[in-house]
Amino acid sequence: MAKITKDTIVGDILDLAPEAAPLFLEIGMHCLGCPSARGETVEMACAVHGVDADELLQKINDLIGE
C-alpha cells in the first residue's frame, strides 16, 4: 500500500485499511460512513476536528506498515 499523505481521501484509506477507522474515531470523526466525511482529505478532516495532520498520518502509516 502506498504511503498515506495529507491529500489522501479518508474513504480511500478506509477502503484499503479498515483497521484505521479507530484512529479517525479517536479524533472525533464519528461520521465515517457519511459521504462528506468519506470524501474529505486527511488534511481537511484534521482541520475540521482540530487535530495535527502530521500526527494522525504518522499513526496511520505506522498502522499500515508504511
Jmol script that loads the backbone (N, CA, C; Angstrom):
load data "model"
ATOM      1  N   MET A   1       0.846  -1.180   0.000  1.00  0.00           N
ATOM      2  CA  MET A   1       0.000   0.000   0.000  1.00  0.00           C
ATOM      3  C   MET A   1       0.888   1.238   0.000  1.00  0.00           C
ATOM      4  N   ALA A   2       0.474   2.245  -0.734  1.00  0.00           N
ATOM      5  CA  ALA A   2       1.229   3.491  -0.806  1.00  0.00           C
ATOM      6  C   ALA A   2       1.114   4.250   0.504  1.00  0.00           C
ATOM      7  N   LYS A   3       2.105   5.076   0.756  1.00  0.00           N
ATOM      8  CA  LYS A   3       2.097   5.895   1.962  1.00  0.00           C
ATOM      9  C   LYS A   3       0.919   6.868   1.906  1.00  0.00           C
ATOM     10  N   ILE A   4       0.246   7.009   3.044  1.00  0.00           N
ATOM     11  CA  ILE A   4      -0.885   7.919   3.168  1.00  0.00           C
ATOM     12  C   ILE A   4      -0.338   9.331   3.384  1.00  0.00           C
ATOM     13  N   THR A   5      -0.922  10.309   2.676  1.00  0.00           N
ATOM     14  CA  THR A   5      -0.493  11.704   2.795  1.00  0.00           C
ATOM     15  C   THR A   5      -1.677  12.577   3.184  1.00  0.00           C
ATOM     16  N   LYS A   6      -1.406  13.868   3.381  1.00  0.00           N
ATOM     17  CA  LYS A   6      -2.465  14.820   3.720  1.00  0.00           C
ATOM     18  C   LYS A   6      -3.523  14.911   2.634  1.00  0.00           C
ATOM     19  N   ASP A   7      -3.149  14.573   1.411  1.00  0.00           N
ATOM     20  CA  ASP A   7      -4.075  14.666   0.283  1.00  0.00           C
ATOM     21  C   ASP A   7      -4.869  13.387   0.038  1.00  0.00           C
ATOM     22  N   THR A   8      -4.607  12.344   0.808  1.00  0.00           N
ATOM     23  CA  THR A   8      -5.319  11.084   0.637  1.00  0.00           C
ATOM     24  C   THR A   8      -6.752  11.241   1.151  1.00  0.00           C
ATOM     25  N   ILE A   9      -7.694  10.712   0.412  1.00  0.00           N
ATOM     26  CA  ILE A   9      -9.112  10.785   0.772  1.00  0.00           C
ATOM     27  C   ILE A   9      -9.409   9.770   1.887  1.00  0.00           C
ATOM     28  N   VAL A  10     -10.125  10.222   2.911  1.00  0.00           N
ATOM     29  CA  VAL A  10     -10.444   9.367   4.055  1.00  0.00           C
ATOM     30  C   VAL A  10     -11.131   8.080   3.604  1.00  0.00           C
ATOM     31  N   GLY A  11     -12.069   8.177   2.684  1.00  0.00           N
ATOM     32  CA  GLY A  11     -12.770   6.982   2.193  1.00  0.00           C
ATOM     33  C   GLY A  11     -11.831   5.978   1.557  1.00  0.00           C
ATOM     34  N   ASP A  12     -10.815   6.471   0.854  1.00  0.00           N
ATOM     35  CA  ASP A  12      -9.831   5.563   0.240  1.00  0.00           C
ATOM     36  C   ASP A  12      -9.036   4.834   1.311  1.00  0.00           C
ATOM     37  N   ILE A  13      -8.687   5.546   2.374  1.00  0.00           N
ATOM     38  CA  ILE A  13      -7.946   4.914   3.474  1.00  0.00           C
ATOM     39  C   ILE A  13      -8.793   3.818   4.092  1.00  0.00           C
ATOM     40  N   LEU A  14     -10.060   4.131   4.350  1.00  0.00           N
ATOM     41  CA  LEU A  14     -10.935   3.152   4.997  1.00  0.00           C
ATOM     42  C   LEU A  14     -11.210   1.949   4.099  1.00  0.00           C
ATOM     43  N   ASP A  15     -11.247   2.165   2.794  1.00  0.00           N
ATOM     44  CA  ASP A  15     -11.434   1.044   1.870  1.00  0.00           C
ATOM     45  C   ASP A  15     -10.210   0.133   1.851  1.00  0.00           C
ATOM     46  N   LEU A  16      -9.033   0.737   1.876  1.00  0.00           N
ATOM     47  CA  LEU A  16      -7.787  -0.030   1.801  1.00  0.00           C
ATOM     48  C   LEU A  16      -7.340  -0.592   3.147  1.00  0.00           C
ATOM     49  N   ALA A  17      -7.651   0.143   4.220  1.00  0.00           N
ATOM     50  CA  ALA A  17      -7.200  -0.264   5.552  1.00  0.00           C
ATOM     51  C   ALA A  17      -8.290   0.038   6.579  1.00  0.00           C
ATOM     52  N   PRO A  18      -9.342  -0.770   6.601  1.00  0.00           N
ATOM     53  CA  PRO A  18     -10.438  -0.515   7.539  1.00  0.00           C
ATOM     54  C   PRO A  18      -9.988  -0.496   8.998  1.00  0.00           C
ATOM     55  N   GLU A  19      -8.862  -1.102   9.274  1.00  0.00           N
ATOM     56  CA  GLU A  19      -8.338  -1.105  10.639  1.00  0.00           C
ATOM     57  C   GLU A  19      -7.910   0.287  11.105  1.00  0.00           C
ATOM     58  N   ALA A  20      -7.871   1.248  10.188  1.00  0.00           N
ATOM     59  CA  ALA A  20      -7.529   2.629  10.543  1.00  0.00           C
ATOM     60  C   ALA A  20      -8.728   3.395  11.099  1.00  0.00           C
ATOM     61  N   ALA A  21      -9.927   2.845  10.994  1.00  0.00           N
ATOM     62  CA  ALA A  21     -11.138   3.539  11.456  1.00  0.00           C
ATOM     63  C   ALA A  21     -11.030   4.033  12.896  1.00  0.00           C
ATOM     64  N   PRO A  22     -10.527   3.219  13.838  1.00  0.00           N
ATOM     65  CA  PRO A  22     -10.436   3.718  15.216  1.00  0.00           C
ATOM     66  C   PRO A  22      -9.585   4.982  15.359  1.00  0.00           C
ATOM     67  N   LEU A  23      -8.611   5.154  14.491  1.00  0.00           N
ATOM     68  CA  LEU A  23      -7.780   6.364  14.568  1.00  0.00           C
ATOM     69  C   LEU A  23      -8.599   7.601  14.215  1.00  0.00           C
ATOM     70  N   PHE A  24      -9.505   7.465  13.276  1.00  0.00           N
ATOM     71  CA  PHE A  24     -10.384   8.583  12.933  1.00  0.00           C
ATOM     72  C   PHE A  24     -11.418   8.812  14.037  1.00  0.00           C
ATOM     73  N   LEU A  25     -11.917   7.739  14.615  1.00  0.00           N
ATOM     74  CA  LEU A  25     -12.870   7.878  15.715  1.00  0.00           C
ATOM     75  C   LEU A  25     -12.225   8.589  16.900  1.00  0.00           C
ATOM     76  N   GLU A  26     -10.948   8.314  17.160  1.00  0.00           N
ATOM     77  CA  GLU A  26     -10.229   8.954  18.264  1.00  0.00           C
ATOM     78  C   GLU A  26     -10.156  10.469  18.118  1.00  0.00           C
ATOM     79  N   ILE A  27     -10.132  10.970  16.887  1.00  0.00           N
ATOM     80  CA  ILE A  27     -10.035  12.420  16.689  1.00  0.00           C
ATOM     81  C   ILE A  27     -11.416  13.070  16.639  1.00  0.00           C
ATOM     82  N   GLY A  28     -12.464  12.278  16.869  1.00  0.00           N
ATOM     83  CA  GLY A  28     -13.809  12.817  16.895  1.00  0.00           C
ATOM     84  C   GLY A  28     -14.540  12.731  15.576  1.00  0.00           C
ATOM     85  N   MET A  29     -13.989  12.005  14.641  1.00  0.00           N
ATOM     86  CA  MET A  29     -14.631  11.848  13.337  1.00  0.00           C
ATOM     87  C   MET A  29     -15.534  10.624  13.403  1.00  0.00           C
ATOM     88  N   HIS A  30     -16.726  10.834  13.963  1.00  0.00           N
ATOM     89  CA  HIS A  30     -17.639   9.723  14.218  1.00  0.00           C
ATOM     90  C   HIS A  30     -18.578   9.432  13.061  1.00  0.00           C
ATOM     91  N   CYS A  31     -18.510  10.227  12.021  1.00  0.00           N
ATOM     92  CA  CYS A  31     -19.436  10.049  10.891  1.00  0.00           C
ATOM     93  C   CYS A  31     -18.709   9.427   9.698  1.00  0.00           C
ATOM     94  N   LEU A  32     -17.953   8.381   9.944  1.00  0.00           N
ATOM     95  CA  LEU A  32     -17.131   7.782   8.893  1.00  0.00           C
ATOM     96  C   LEU A  32     -17.931   7.250   7.717  1.00  0.00           C
ATOM     97  N   GLY A  33     -19.181   6.942   7.932  1.00  0.00           N
ATOM     98  CA  GLY A  33     -19.992   6.398   6.853  1.00  0.00           C
ATOM     99  C   GLY A  33     -20.678   7.446   5.991  1.00  0.00           C
ATOM    100  N   CYS A  34     -20.679   8.704   6.438  1.00  0.00           N
ATOM    101  CA  CYS A  34     -21.394   9.709   5.655  1.00  0.00           C
ATOM    102  C   CYS A  34     -20.554  10.137   4.450  1.00  0.00           C
ATOM    103  N   PRO A  35     -21.210  10.425   3.341  1.00  0.00           N
ATOM    104  CA  PRO A  35     -20.491  10.747   2.099  1.00  0.00           C
ATOM    105  C   PRO A  35     -19.518  11.912   2.213  1.00  0.00           C
ATOM    106  N   SER A  36     -19.888  12.950   2.969  1.00  0.00           N
ATOM    107  CA  SER A  36     -18.981  14.099   3.046  1.00  0.00           C
ATOM    108  C   SER A  36     -17.702  13.746   3.794  1.00  0.00           C
ATOM    109  N   ALA A  37     -17.802  12.954   4.848  1.00  0.00           N
ATOM    110  CA  ALA A  37     -16.611  12.570   5.606  1.00  0.00           C
ATOM    111  C   ALA A  37     -15.705  11.671   4.770  1.00  0.00           C
ATOM    112  N   ARG A  38     -16.295  10.743   4.055  1.00  0.00           N
ATOM    113  CA  ARG A  38     -15.502   9.822   3.247  1.00  0.00           C
ATOM    114  C   ARG A  38     -14.816  10.531   2.089  1.00  0.00           C
ATOM    115  N   GLY A  39     -15.339  11.695   1.689  1.00  0.00           N
ATOM    116  CA  GLY A  39     -14.765  12.429   0.566  1.00  0.00           C
ATOM    117  C   GLY A  39     -13.736  13.459   0.955  1.00  0.00           C
ATOM    118  N   GLU A  40     -13.524  13.663   2.258  1.00  0.00           N
ATOM    119  CA  GLU A  40     -12.544  14.639   2.723  1.00  0.00           C
ATOM    120  C   GLU A  40     -11.132  14.073   2.636  1.00  0.00           C
ATOM    121  N   THR A  41     -10.177  14.956   2.474  1.00  0.00           N
ATOM    122  CA  THR A  41      -8.777  14.541   2.591  1.00  0.00           C
ATOM    123  C   THR A  41      -8.430  14.457   4.074  1.00  0.00           C
ATOM    124  N   VAL A  42      -7.333  13.816   4.370  1.00  0.00           N
ATOM    125  CA  VAL A  42      -6.859  13.746   5.754  1.00  0.00           C
ATOM    126  C   VAL A  42      -6.659  15.159   6.291  1.00  0.00           C
ATOM    127  N   GLU A  43      -6.086  16.024   5.484  1.00  0.00           N
ATOM    128  CA  GLU A  43      -5.829  17.394   5.924  1.00  0.00           C
ATOM    129  C   GLU A  43      -7.135  18.125   6.255  1.00  0.00           C
ATOM    130  N   MET A  44      -8.153  17.960   5.418  1.00  0.00           N
ATOM    131  CA  MET A  44      -9.446  18.606   5.662  1.00  0.00           C
ATOM    132  C   MET A  44     -10.090  18.067   6.940  1.00  0.00           C
ATOM    133  N   ALA A  45     -10.060  16.767   7.124  1.00  0.00           N
ATOM    134  CA  ALA A  45     -10.657  16.152   8.310  1.00  0.00           C
ATOM    135  C   ALA A  45      -9.961  16.636   9.578  1.00  0.00           C
ATOM    136  N   CYS A  46      -8.655  16.731   9.531  1.00  0.00           N
ATOM    137  CA  CYS A  46      -7.906  17.188  10.700  1.00  0.00           C
ATOM    138  C   CYS A  46      -8.197  18.648  11.000  1.00  0.00           C
ATOM    139  N   ALA A  47      -8.323  19.464   9.974  1.00  0.00           N
ATOM    140  CA  ALA A  47      -8.614  20.882  10.173  1.00  0.00           C
ATOM    141  C   ALA A  47      -9.978  21.056  10.844  1.00  0.00           C
ATOM    142  N   VAL A  48     -10.967  20.305  10.379  1.00  0.00           N
ATOM    143  CA  VAL A  48     -12.310  20.400  10.942  1.00  0.00           C
ATOM    144  C   VAL A  48     -12.338  19.961  12.405  1.00  0.00           C
ATOM    145  N   HIS A  49     -11.521  18.958  12.739  1.00  0.00           N
ATOM    146  CA  HIS A  49     -11.549  18.386  14.083  1.00  0.00           C
ATOM    147  C   HIS A  49     -10.423  18.899  14.978  1.00  0.00           C
ATOM    148  N   GLY A  50      -9.655  19.881  14.503  1.00  0.00           N
ATOM    149  CA  GLY A  50      -8.612  20.493  15.328  1.00  0.00           C
ATOM    150  C   GLY A  50      -7.495  19.547  15.714  1.00  0.00           C
ATOM    151  N   VAL A  51      -7.098  18.711  14.774  1.00  0.00           N
ATOM    152  CA  VAL A  51      -6.071  17.697  15.031  1.00  0.00           C
ATOM    153  C   VAL A  51      -4.865  17.956  14.143  1.00  0.00           C
ATOM    154  N   ASP A  52      -3.682  17.669  14.653  1.00  0.00           N
ATOM    155  CA  ASP A  52      -2.463  17.810  13.873  1.00  0.00           C
ATOM    156  C   ASP A  52      -2.419  16.693  12.821  1.00  0.00           C
ATOM    157  N   ALA A  53      -2.457  17.075  11.565  1.00  0.00           N
ATOM    158  CA  ALA A  53      -2.486  16.097  10.472  1.00  0.00           C
ATOM    159  C   ALA A  53      -1.242  15.226  10.452  1.00  0.00           C
ATOM    160  N   ASP A  54      -0.096  15.811  10.749  1.00  0.00           N
ATOM    161  CA  ASP A  54       1.150  15.028  10.720  1.00  0.00           C
ATOM    162  C   ASP A  54       1.128  13.916  11.767  1.00  0.00           C
ATOM    163  N   GLU A  55       0.578  14.200  12.939  1.00  0.00           N
ATOM    164  CA  GLU A  55       0.495  13.176  13.982  1.00  0.00           C
ATOM    165  C   GLU A  55      -0.433  12.043  13.561  1.00  0.00           C
ATOM    166  N   LEU A  56      -1.587  12.398  12.992  1.00  0.00           N
ATOM    167  CA  LEU A  56      -2.518  11.360  12.538  1.00  0.00           C
ATOM    168  C   LEU A  56      -1.903  10.540  11.411  1.00  0.00           C
ATOM    169  N   LEU A  57      -1.250  11.209  10.481  1.00  0.00           N
ATOM    170  CA  LEU A  57      -0.612  10.487   9.372  1.00  0.00           C
ATOM    171  C   LEU A  57       0.442   9.511   9.877  1.00  0.00           C
ATOM    172  N   GLN A  58       1.196   9.921  10.873  1.00  0.00           N
ATOM    173  CA  GLN A  58       2.213   9.025  11.437  1.00  0.00           C
ATOM    174  C   GLN A  58       1.551   7.773  12.009  1.00  0.00           C
ATOM    175  N   LYS A  59       0.453   7.961  12.751  1.00  0.00           N
ATOM    176  CA  LYS A  59      -0.246   6.817  13.327  1.00  0.00           C
ATOM    177  C   LYS A  59      -0.806   5.894  12.242  1.00  0.00           C
ATOM    178  N   ILE A  60      -1.410   6.495  11.216  1.00  0.00           N
ATOM    179  CA  ILE A  60      -1.994   5.672  10.143  1.00  0.00           C
ATOM    180  C   ILE A  60      -0.899   4.897   9.408  1.00  0.00           C
ATOM    181  N   ASN A  61       0.168   5.582   9.033  1.00  0.00           N
ATOM    182  CA  ASN A  61       1.233   4.915   8.293  1.00  0.00           C
ATOM    183  C   ASN A  61       1.956   3.866   9.141  1.00  0.00           C
ATOM    184  N   ASP A  62       2.076   4.112  10.444  1.00  0.00           N
ATOM    185  CA  ASP A  62       2.644   3.085  11.333  1.00  0.00           C
ATOM    186  C   ASP A  62       1.734   1.858  11.366  1.00  0.00           C
ATOM    187  N   LEU A  63       0.435   2.103  11.423  1.00  0.00           N
ATOM    188  CA  LEU A  63      -0.534   1.011  11.488  1.00  0.00           C
ATOM    189  C   LEU A  63      -0.510   0.151  10.237  1.00  0.00           C
ATOM    190  N   ILE A  64      -0.407   0.788   9.083  1.00  0.00           N
ATOM    191  CA  ILE A  64      -0.461   0.026   7.832  1.00  0.00           C
ATOM    192  C   ILE A  64       0.929  -0.427   7.362  1.00  0.00           C
ATOM    193  N   GLY A  65       1.946  -0.063   8.115  1.00  0.00           N
ATOM    194  CA  GLY A  65       3.289  -0.541   7.817  1.00  0.00           C
ATOM    195  C   GLY A  65       4.020   0.228   6.740  1.00  0.00           C
ATOM    196  N   GLU A  66       3.728   1.493   6.588  1.00  0.00           N
ATOM    197  CA  GLU A  66       4.436   2.326   5.594  1.00  0.00           C
ATOM    198  C   GLU A  66       5.431   3.219   6.289  1.00  0.00           C
TER     199      GLU A  66
END
end "model"
wireframe off; spacefill off
backbone 0.3
color backbone group
